[in-house]
Amino acid sequence: MKMNRTESTDTGKGWHECASWLTRCGALRADHKANWPQATAFDLAYTLRDGVLLCNLLNTVDPGCIDMKDVNQKPQMAQFLCLRNIKMFLSACSSIFGLLDSDLFEPSMLFDLSNFHRVLCTLSVLSNCPRLRRKGISGFSVGHGRSQEDIYKDLQSAGAGREDEGRRRRFRRREGDEADGGGDNEDPIAEEDGYGAFCSHAQSEEIYQDLCSLHLPPPPSIAQGGAVTGGEKRDYVIQELVETERNYSEVLSSLLRHFARPLSSLLRPEDSVRIFFGIKELSEIHVGFHSQLRKARSGAALAQVFLDWREKFLIYGDYCANLTLAQNTLQEACTRNEVVNQEVIRCQQEANNGKFKLRDILSVPMQRVLKYHLLLDKLVEETPREWVEDYRQLTKAREVMVDVAQYINEVKRDSDTLDIIKDIQASIIDWDVPEDAQLKDFGRLLRDGELKVKAHGDQRIKARYAFIFEQVVLICKAGRGDQYCYRETLRLDDYRLEDHIGRRTLGRDSRWSYQWLLVHKQAYTAYTLYARTEEQKQMWIKALQDAMDNVNPAACRNTNHKFKLTTFDIPRSCQRCGRFLKGRIFQGYKCDTCHLAVHKQCIAHSGRCMPSPPSPTPPPPLPCERALSVKLWFVGEMGRDAASNKLESREDGTYMLRVRPVGQPRLQHETKRRER
């Protein structure tokens, strides 16, 4: 097949025709940013850059032509994963759709955004190939010639700026900077960098609204077209919050009643756990949460419910991180076993007359947890400032729920990051480290790609592939396929960065002439690193600077704390600002002396280090406590409030035996009683 040499004079609108074609194919959402009236070529280019949508495109128009298990759906712009996806797409274009080598773009042309016009030309040929023509989807054409290429020439520098801004936004969100009523309050877990390109936000919102929205008449004043008082609006918002919570609790109960239980006997146990992960726990949480909301008699009391339950909502981090796996497992189970598929269809019919699929209902919890801060925002707006306590507490509750949403997003993102790191580790051979060593112990991947490296003890310039993590630079040699041969590890704590501005070596390969230095702090050795372009050099330097500042924050020079970047195994709050330390790895800093845990930005406000006095030795357990410890109804030491909260979501008659923290008698019996 020859490249389509149409005489079209699209004056740079070829990208728009391409976006329309992708939408017709069902690969791009109609409401995607690339389809907005104010969209630019860059919006489409950046969406395609990780190769995910292109692989999904081929699998949509010709199911099974690509093994989707080999496609990394969330590469987070890790170069080796994005290029792997792009190569998979190009291979299928050649072997299955009949495109010639001359029709194809080079993978780097898309990832680097160095020749997006060529990418559009390839997609144009694909859109007009016989295999797709037979599908009845009309193709598109793009203009050719130097003028067309010039239209897209600035995308590379724009891509560098977008990548840098995305990294800075993620850092600010992880540090909690955007929870103060600015930045991401409207959508605190908004995804960028290609996230969500294939799932329809509009469709998810429609399902949520149908299942959870308020189905009550508006206040009489609104219905009669009269003036609406602030009190009426406020009462309506409170009613909306409480009633939508009731509806949502019913959705969770329905998932258990109509799906989890009937399917448990047909699904493999491990599949059932993955598909319905967290649903039982969420159902129990929201029964209790709804009960507390109904009891609240004032704005301040309602706000306090959110403050009391905020830590219980952290389970949504794990739920959202597992959601894609749950949906994929469901799809595989239905494809593998027709009996399971028919039972799922029957359950859907019984639950909602077949209106919504199980995979779509599984996304409702993620939608719900994102609504709380919006509902609280409406409540704050309708609360008079003169109601000082209500206004203050509701504002605090709103900030807390924004913080919870951001925590959920970072747990979800770090879960994807850990999968990427695991993929990298599996791709590296000859890595001379202890068997129990894990790449994740070096932190998040900040950047990866090709560099030229010259060790000053050797003086030979070698082609290398580098991975920058938060604590180290891993230097490898690109091997065959997707493998990398390990060469060495540079611990960033031992090095300083030097950039002699304007220094450029023009050798035989002028493409690799942009250089800078990594110099050992004890002058043991130094490395000269070379990048292809000035933009790429600056991005490498920025990643190295970020990593070095994470290891040794500048603010640490002004405090006597011994802060160390730390991974916390359980959720922790910053002991200065009170917001959560976010993510799964290296969430914050912990002082080796006093054990104070803080965000990076809070180091400057951490005060003087005051070593903690040794904790008093707890009294030895009574002999009866040791005997009781095997009983399910014995909960050990627990305060009265904690016991009440634990029983809140349980059935009437549920009981427990607890050890009182202080006072006598030491053992206390608690029973959940019917509300009167």
Secondary structure, DSSP 8 states (H G I E B T S, - for coil): ----------TT-HHHHHHHHHHHTTSS-TTSGGGSTT--HHHHHHHHTTSHHHHHHHHHHSTTSS-GGGS-S--TT-HHHHHHHHHHHHHHHHHTT---GGG---HHHHHTTS-HHHHHHHHHHHHTSHHHHTTT--------SHHHHHHTTTHHHHHHHHHHHHHHHHHHHHHTGGGSSSTTTTSTT---TTTTSSS-HHHHHHHHHHHHS--S---HHHHTT----HHHHHHHHHHHHHHHHHHHHHHHHHIIIIIIHHHHTTS-HHHHHHHTTTHHHHHHHHHHHHHHHHH--SHHHHHHHHHHHTTGGGHHHHHHHHHHHHHHHHHHHHHH-HHHHHHHHHHHHHHHTTSS-HHHHTTHHHHHHTTHHHHHHHHHHTS-TTSHHHHHHHHHHHHHHHHHHHHHHHHHHHHHHHHHHHHHHHHEES--S-TT--GGGG--EEEEEEEEEEETTT--EEEEEEEEESSEEEEEEE-STT-EEEEEEEEGGGEEEE--TT-B---S-GGG-EEEEEEETTSS-EEEEEESSHHHHHHHHHHHHHHHHHHS-GGGGG----EEEE--SS--B-TTT--B--SSSS-EEEETTT--EE-STTGGG-----------------HHHHHHTTSTTEEEE--HHHHHHHHHTS-TT-EEEEE-SSSSSSEEEEE-----
